[in-house]
Amino acid sequence: MTSDNKMTIDQFTRQAAGYASAATIRNDQVIQRMVYLADLDVDDTTLDVACGPGLIVCAFASRVGHAAGIDLTPAMLDQARRLQSDSGLSNITWTEGDVSHLPYADGKFSVVTSRYAFHHFRDPLAVLHEMVRVAKPGGTILIADSAPAAEKADAFNAMERLRDPSHVRALTVEQWISLFVAAGLAPNHVESFRLAGDLDSLLARSYPNPGDELRVRQMFESSLNDDFLDVQPRRDCEKIVYGFPILIFRSRKAERSTVTAS
């Protein structure tokens, strides 16, 4: 197991319960937007990559033939199974595994998604290639993740690495588009929104290294003046609230080409 994977498992084992119950993560408007953009059908088979507590998987499962989720962290999958049980869903498969090497056959799923996970991947192109590989020809690829403005990305990523040591890099819009092109995809839909929350709640479910929580708070305080973090911070009574920059990308895998012998 790589050191990056060990870091991710350590962080999200500790974060699992708080992450699964966080209002920002459970935001139903975002979940329903993913459902809408996935354009689901009862015959669909879906996969959520780095599924965490299973919110997308369970939202899809009530609308499709079968839904699957894969995640590296057993504690997150425990949260996902609990949600499945509470939701009374039986058409779900959970897999513990490394998403850069998906343990599924080529073309298995009609819809392949990932939400709030790509910024943890050391090699996001490898993961996207795998998502494309396991998608059926003509299948949907749908990804939501943070996407800071290019001129503010370094500061945003520095803050996020302090808050969550498993954070690797949030891509800019330009980098996201380049990533899709490198994977042989063209985004046919791109939309942005701000994921609202408050700093105290965010840090309450985070596990920064000793001393780094104070540094994160100081960065948010400094960003109140010019938003150099691209999180739109402002004071609301005694709290600092924010809006993280999020993009949703949707694309379709190319239909299988046919070659006519001459």
Backbone hydrogen bonds in HBPLUS format (Angstrom, degrees):
<---DONOR---> <-ACCEPTOR-->    atom                        ^
c    i                          cat <-CA-CA->   ^        H-A-AA   ^      H-
h    n   atom  resd res      DA  || num        DHA   H-A  angle D-A-AA Bond
n    s   type  num  typ     dist DA aas  dist angle  dist       angle   num
A0006-LYS N   A0002-THR O   3.03 MM   4  6.36 157.2  2.08 148.0 154.5     1
A0007-MET N   A0003-SER O   2.96 MM   4  6.17 154.2  2.03 144.8 151.4     2
A0008-THR N   A0004-ASP O   2.95 MM   4  6.25 159.6  2.00 149.7 155.1     3
A0009-ILE N   A0005-ASN O   2.91 MM   4  6.13 167.1  1.93 155.1 158.1     4
A0010-ASP N   A0006-LYS O   2.93 MM   4  6.08 160.5  1.97 146.7 152.6     5
A0011-GLN N   A0007-MET O   2.92 MM   4  6.12 169.3  1.93 155.1 157.7     6
A0012-PHE N   A0008-THR O   2.90 MM   4  6.02 173.7  1.91 156.7 158.9     7
A0013-THR N   A0009-ILE O   2.86 MM   4  5.72 135.3  2.06 142.1 151.3     8
A0014-ARG N   A0010-ASP O   3.38 MM   4  6.53 160.0  2.42 141.8 146.0     9
A0015-GLN N   A0011-GLN O   2.88 MM   4  6.08 144.7  2.01 140.2 151.7    10
A0016-ALA N   A0012-PHE O   3.01 MM   4  5.34 125.8  2.31 123.6 132.2    11
A0019-TYR N   A0015-GLN O   2.71 MM   4  5.57 166.2  1.72 172.1 172.7    12
A0020-ALA N   A0016-ALA O   2.94 MM   4  6.00 164.9  1.96 151.2 155.5    13
A0021-SER N   A0017-ALA O   3.22 MM   4  6.35 140.2  2.39 140.4 149.6    14
A0022-ALA N   A0019-TYR O   3.26 MM   3  5.20 153.9  2.33 100.4 108.1    15
A0026-ARG N   A0022-ALA O   2.94 MM   4  6.15 153.8  2.01 154.8 163.1    16
A0031-ILE N   A0027-ASN O   3.19 MM   4  6.52 165.0  2.21 150.8 155.1    17
A0032-GLN N   A0028-ASP O   2.83 MM   4  5.93 168.0  1.85 151.9 155.2    18
A0033-ARG N   A0029-GLN O   2.97 MM   4  6.06 138.3  2.15 133.7 145.1    19
A0033-ARG N   A0030-VAL O   3.13 MM   3  4.98 121.2  2.49  90.7 106.0    20
A0034-MET N   A0030-VAL O   3.00 MM   4  6.34 152.2  2.07 150.1 156.7    21
A0035-VAL N   A0031-ILE O   2.98 MM   4  6.35 154.1  2.05 147.0 154.8    22
A0036-TYR N   A0032-GLN O   2.89 MM   4  6.10 158.8  1.94 143.7 149.0    23
A0037-LEU N   A0033-ARG O   2.91 MM   4  6.13 167.7  1.93 153.0 155.9    24
A0038-ALA N   A0034-MET O   2.95 MM   4  6.01 141.6  2.10 143.8 153.6    25
A0039-ASP N   A0036-TYR O   3.11 MM   3  5.42 146.9  2.23 104.5 114.1    26
A0044-ASP N   A0041-ASP O   2.94 MM   3  5.34 167.0  1.95 118.7 122.8    27
A0065-GLY N   A0044-ASP O   3.05 MM  21  5.60 132.2  2.29 139.1 152.9    28
A0066-HIS N   A0044-ASP O   3.41 MM  22  6.89 158.9  2.46 151.0 155.0    29
A0110-SER N   A0045-THR O   2.81 MM  65  5.46 139.5  1.98 143.8 156.7    30
A0111-VAL N   A0045-THR O   3.33 MM  66  6.57 152.4  2.41 149.0 149.3    31
A0046-THR N   A0066-HIS O   3.02 MM  20  6.54 155.4  2.09 148.2 155.2    32
A0068-ALA N   A0046-THR O   2.78 MM  22  5.98 141.4  1.93 136.3 149.1    33
A0047-LEU N   A0111-VAL O   2.93 MM  64  6.42 148.1  2.03 154.3 164.5    34
A0113-THR N   A0047-LEU O   2.82 MM  66  6.22 164.5  1.85 162.6 168.1    35
A0048-ASP N   A0068-ALA O   2.93 MM  20  6.36 149.4  2.02 142.6 151.3    36
A0070-ILE N   A0048-ASP O   3.18 MM  22  6.56 158.9  2.23 169.5 169.4    37
A0049-VAL N   A0113-THR O   2.77 MM  64  6.04 173.7  1.78 154.3 153.9    38
A0050-ALA N   A0070-ILE O   2.88 MM  20  5.56 122.7  2.21 143.6 160.4    39
A0051-CYS N   A0070-ILE O   2.96 MM  19  5.69 155.3  2.02 134.8 140.6    40
A0054-GLY N   A0051-CYS O   3.07 MM   3  5.33 162.0  2.10 128.4 132.9    41
A0058-CYS N   A0054-GLY O   2.96 MM   4  6.04 169.4  1.97 153.9 156.3    42
A0059-ALA N   A0055-LEU O   3.03 MM   4  6.13 151.6  2.11 139.7 148.1    43
A0060-PHE N   A0056-ILE O   2.90 MM   4  6.09 154.0  1.97 152.3 158.7    44
A0061-ALA N   A0057-VAL O   2.85 MM   4  5.98 152.4  1.93 147.8 156.5    45
A0063-ARG N   A0060-PHE O   2.81 MM   3  5.45 162.0  1.84 124.8 130.2    46
A0067-ALA N   A0091-ASN O   3.00 MM  24  6.37 164.8  2.02 159.8 164.4    47
A0093-THR N   A0067-ALA O   3.04 MM  26  6.58 144.5  2.17 145.1 155.8    48
A0069-GLY N   A0093-THR O   2.98 MM  24  6.48 151.2  2.06 159.4 166.8    49
A0095-THR N   A0069-GLY O   2.90 MM  26  6.29 147.1  2.01 154.4 163.5    50
A0071-ASP N   A0095-THR O   3.06 MM  24  6.61 151.3  2.15 160.6 169.4    51
A0097-GLY N   A0071-ASP O   2.98 MM  26  5.74 154.4  2.05 120.3 128.6    52
A0076-MET N   A0073-THR O   3.06 MM   3  5.44 129.9  2.32 108.4 120.8    53
A0077-LEU N   A0073-THR O   3.24 MM   4  6.64 155.6  2.30 151.0 158.0    54
A0078-ASP N   A0074-PRO O   2.91 MM   4  6.24 141.5  2.06 146.9 158.1    55
A0079-GLN N   A0075-ALA O   3.24 MM   4  6.54 150.1  2.34 137.2 143.7    56
A0080-ALA N   A0076-MET O   2.96 MM   4  6.33 150.0  2.05 143.9 153.1    57
A0081-ARG N   A0077-LEU O   2.86 MM   4  6.11 158.8  1.91 149.5 153.8    58
A0082-ARG N   A0078-ASP O   3.06 MM   4  6.26 150.0  2.15 142.0 150.3    59
A0083-LEU N   A0079-GLN O   3.02 MM   4  6.32 155.3  2.08 147.1 153.3    60
A0084-GLN N   A0080-ALA O   2.91 MM   4  6.20 158.3  1.95 150.5 156.8    61
A0085-SER N   A0081-ARG O   2.95 MM   4  6.15 162.5  1.98 147.0 151.2    62
A0086-ASP N   A0082-ARG O   2.92 MM   4  6.16 163.9  1.95 150.8 155.4    63
A0087-SER N   A0083-LEU O   2.90 MM   4  6.03 140.4  2.06 144.3 155.2    64
A0087-SER N   A0084-GLN O   3.12 MM   3  5.05 124.3  2.45  92.3 106.9    65
A0088-GLY N   A0084-GLN O   2.99 MM   4  6.15 113.8  2.45 140.3 156.4    66
A0089-LEU N   A0084-GLN O   3.28 MM   5  5.53 169.2  2.29 148.4 150.4    67
A0088-GLY N   A0085-SER O   3.16 MM   3  5.15 152.7  2.23 100.5 108.8    68
A0101-HIS N   A0098-ASP O   3.10 MM   3  5.76 164.5  2.13 118.4 122.8    69
A0107-GLY N   A0133-ARG O   2.96 MM  26  6.29 162.3  1.99 138.4 142.8    70
A0108-LYS N   A0134-VAL O   2.82 MM  26  5.36 108.1  2.34 117.9 131.5    71
A0109-PHE N   A0134-VAL O   2.90 MM  25  6.12 174.8  1.91 164.7 166.4    72
A0136-LYS N   A0109-PHE O   2.70 MM  27  5.62 148.2  1.80 155.2 153.6    73
A0140-THR N   A0110-SER O   2.94 MM  30  6.33 150.6  2.03 155.9 151.6    74
A0112-VAL N   A0140-THR O   2.87 MM  28  6.22 165.4  1.89 162.3 166.3    75
A0142-LEU N   A0112-VAL O   2.98 MM  30  6.36 158.0  2.03 152.6 157.9    76
A0114-SER N   A0142-LEU O   3.01 MM  28  6.60 133.0  2.24 151.7 160.0    77
A0144-ALA N   A0114-SER O   2.94 MM  30  6.42 155.4  2.00 153.9 161.9    78
A0116-TYR N   A0144-ALA O   2.71 MM  28  5.92 157.6  1.76 145.0 153.0    79
A0120-HIS N   A0117-ALA O   2.87 MM   3  5.71 164.7  1.90 130.8 134.6    80
A0121-PHE N   A0118-PHE O   3.09 MM   3  5.35 168.0  2.11 113.8 117.7    81
A0168-VAL N   A0119-HIS O   2.77 MM  49  5.62 160.6  1.81 156.8 162.2    82
A0169-ARG N   A0119-HIS O   3.07 MM  50  4.87 145.8  2.19 126.8 136.1    83
A0126-ALA N   A0123-ASP O   3.11 MM   3  5.52 124.3  2.44 107.6 120.2    84
A0127-VAL N   A0123-ASP O   3.40 MM   4  6.83 154.4  2.47 149.2 156.0    85
A0128-LEU N   A0124-PRO O   2.93 MM   4  6.18 161.7  1.96 150.8 156.0    86
A0129-HIS N   A0125-LEU O   2.82 MM   4  6.00 159.2  1.86 151.7 157.4    87
A0130-GLU N   A0126-ALA O   3.11 MM   4  6.31 152.5  2.19 139.6 146.5    88
A0131-MET N   A0127-VAL O   2.92 MM   4  6.27 151.8  2.00 148.5 156.7    89
A0132-VAL N   A0128-LEU O   2.93 MM   4  6.21 157.5  1.99 151.8 157.3    90
A0133-ARG N   A0129-HIS O   2.85 MM   4  6.10 155.3  1.91 146.3 154.0    91
A0134-VAL N   A0130-GLU O   3.07 MM   4  6.31 159.7  2.11 152.7 155.4    92
A0135-ALA N   A0132-VAL O   3.19 MM   3  5.16 147.3  2.30  99.2 109.0    93
A0139-GLY N   A0136-LYS O   2.73 MM   3  4.87 154.3  1.79 136.9 135.4    94
A0138-GLY N   A0253-LYS O   2.89 MM 115  4.81 131.2  2.13 111.6 125.9    95
A0253-LYS N   A0139-GLY O   2.81 MM 114  5.35 158.5  1.86 155.7 161.7    96
A0141-ILE N   A0251-SER O   2.85 MM 110  5.19 168.4  1.87 144.3 145.7    97
A0251-SER N   A0141-ILE O   2.88 MM 110  5.19 152.9  1.95 150.5 157.5    98
A0143-ILE N   A0249-PHE O   2.90 MM 106  5.27 162.3  1.93 153.6 159.6    99
A0249-PHE N   A0143-ILE O   2.77 MM 106  5.27 162.7  1.79 159.4 164.6   100
A0145-ASP N   A0247-LEU O   3.07 MM 102  5.77 154.9  2.13 157.1 164.2   101
A0247-LEU N   A0145-ASP O   2.93 MM 102  5.77 165.7  1.95 164.5 163.8   102
A0147-ALA N   A0245-PRO O   2.87 MM  98  5.58 151.5  1.95 134.3 139.3   103
A0152-LYS N   A0149-ALA O   2.88 MM   3  5.31 153.1  1.96 114.9 123.9   104
A0153-ALA N   A0149-ALA O   2.91 MM   4  5.80 112.9  2.37 153.5 171.6   105
A0156-PHE N   A0152-LYS O   3.00 MM   4  6.19 166.2  2.02 156.5 161.0   106
A0157-ASN N   A0153-ALA O   2.84 MM   4  5.97 167.8  1.86 155.6 158.4   107
A0158-ALA N   A0154-ASP O   2.94 MM   4  6.08 152.5  2.02 143.4 151.3   108
A0159-MET N   A0155-ALA O   2.99 MM   4  6.21 161.9  2.03 152.7 156.7   109
A0160-GLU N   A0156-PHE O   2.97 MM   4  6.23 162.6  2.00 150.6 155.6   110
A0161-ARG N   A0157-ASN O   2.91 MM   4  6.05 151.4  2.00 146.9 153.7   111
A0162-LEU N   A0158-ALA O   3.20 MM   4  6.42 145.8  2.32 140.5 149.0   112
A0162-LEU N   A0159-MET O   3.16 MM   3  5.21 123.4  2.49  96.1 110.2   113
A0163-ARG N   A0159-MET O   2.97 MM   4  6.29 157.0  2.03 150.1 156.9   114
A0164-ASP N   A0160-GLU O   2.81 MM   4  5.83 161.8  1.84 148.0 153.3   115
A0167-HIS N   A0164-ASP O   2.86 MM   3  5.64 169.4  1.87 131.0 134.4   116
A0176-TRP N   A0172-THR O   2.86 MM   4  6.13 151.8  1.94 152.8 161.1   117
A0177-ILE N   A0173-VAL O   2.99 MM   4  6.29 162.6  2.02 155.0 158.6   118
A0178-SER N   A0174-GLU O   3.05 MM   4  6.28 158.3  2.10 144.9 151.1   119
A0179-LEU N   A0175-GLN O   2.90 MM   4  6.07 147.0  2.01 140.7 149.9   120
A0180-PHE N   A0176-TRP O   2.99 MM   4  6.34 159.9  2.04 154.7 158.6   121
A0181-VAL N   A0177-ILE O   3.00 MM   4  6.25 163.8  2.02 150.9 155.4   122
A0182-ALA N   A0178-SER O   2.91 MM   4  6.09 157.8  1.96 146.3 152.4   123
A0183-ALA N   A0179-LEU O   3.09 MM   4  6.34 134.0  2.31 140.3 152.3   124
A0183-ALA N   A0180-PHE O   3.08 MM   3  5.11 131.4  2.33  96.1 109.4   125
A0185-LEU N   A0180-PHE O   2.79 MM   5  4.95 161.2  1.83 149.9 145.6   126
A0184-GLY N   A0181-VAL O   2.94 MM   3  5.05 159.8  1.99 109.0 113.5   127
A0188-ASN N   A0250-ARG O   2.79 MM  62  5.94 140.8  1.94 146.3 159.4   128
A0250-ARG N   A0189-HIS O   2.92 MM  61  5.14 150.3  2.01 155.9 157.0   129
A0191-GLU N   A0248-ILE O   3.09 MM  57  5.38 153.0  2.16 143.5 151.7   130
A0248-ILE N   A0191-GLU O   2.84 MM  57  5.38 157.2  1.89 158.1 163.7   131
A0193-PHE N   A0246-ILE O   2.97 MM  53  5.44 152.6  2.04 149.2 154.1   132
A0246-ILE N   A0193-PHE O   2.96 MM  53  5.44 163.3  1.99 176.4 171.5   133
A0195-LEU N   A0244-PHE O   2.91 MM  49  4.98 158.2  1.96 141.4 145.2   134
A0244-PHE N   A0195-LEU O   2.97 MM  49  4.98 149.7  2.06 138.4 129.3   135
A0197-GLY N   A0242-TYR O   3.17 MM  45  5.55 149.4  2.27 139.2 141.2   136
A0242-TYR N   A0197-GLY O   2.90 MM  45  5.55 158.4  1.94 153.0 154.4   137
A0202-LEU N   A0198-ASP O   3.07 MM   4  6.31 159.8  2.11 152.9 159.4   138
A0199-LEU N   A0240-ILE O   2.84 MM  41  5.66 170.0  1.85 168.8 171.1   139
A0203-LEU N   A0199-LEU O   2.92 MM   4  6.12 166.5  1.94 158.8 160.9   140
A0204-ALA N   A0200-ASP O   2.94 MM   4  6.04 140.5  2.10 141.0 152.5   141
A0206-SER N   A0203-LEU O   3.15 MM   3  4.84 164.6  2.17 101.2 104.8   142
A0212-ASP N   A0209-ASN O   2.92 MM   3  5.54 161.8  1.96 141.7 147.2   143
A0216-VAL N   A0212-ASP O   2.92 MM   4  6.19 153.7  1.99 150.0 156.2   144
A0217-ARG N   A0213-GLU O   3.00 MM   4  6.30 161.9  2.03 151.0 155.7   145
A0218-GLN N   A0214-LEU O   2.93 MM   4  6.17 153.7  2.00 147.6 155.1   146
A0219-MET N   A0215-ARG O   2.95 MM   4  6.21 149.1  2.05 143.9 152.0   147
A0220-PHE N   A0216-VAL O   2.99 MM   4  6.33 159.2  2.03 154.9 159.7   148
A0221-GLU N   A0217-ARG O   2.93 MM   4  6.16 160.2  1.97 148.1 154.1   149
A0222-SER N   A0218-GLN O   2.91 MM   4  6.12 160.3  1.95 147.8 152.8   150
A0223-SER N   A0219-MET O   2.92 MM   4  6.06 144.5  2.05 141.9 152.0   151
A0224-LEU N   A0221-GLU O   3.22 MM   3  5.45 156.4  2.28 103.5 110.6   152
A0227-ASP N   A0223-SER O   2.71 MM   4  4.43 144.7  1.83 136.5 139.0   153
A0230-ASP N   A0227-ASP O   3.13 MM   3  5.34 157.0  2.18 107.9 114.7   154
A0243-GLY N   A0231-VAL O   2.67 MM  12  5.04 166.9  1.69 144.2 147.4   155
A0234-ARG N   A0241-VAL O   3.06 MM   7  5.58 147.3  2.17 147.7 152.9   156
A0241-VAL N   A0234-ARG O   2.86 MM   7  5.58 163.8  1.89 170.1 171.0   157
A0236-ASP N   A0239-LYS O   2.76 MM   3  5.24 165.5  1.78 154.0 157.5   158
A0239-LYS N   A0236-ASP O   3.08 MM   3  5.24 163.1  2.11 126.9 124.9   159
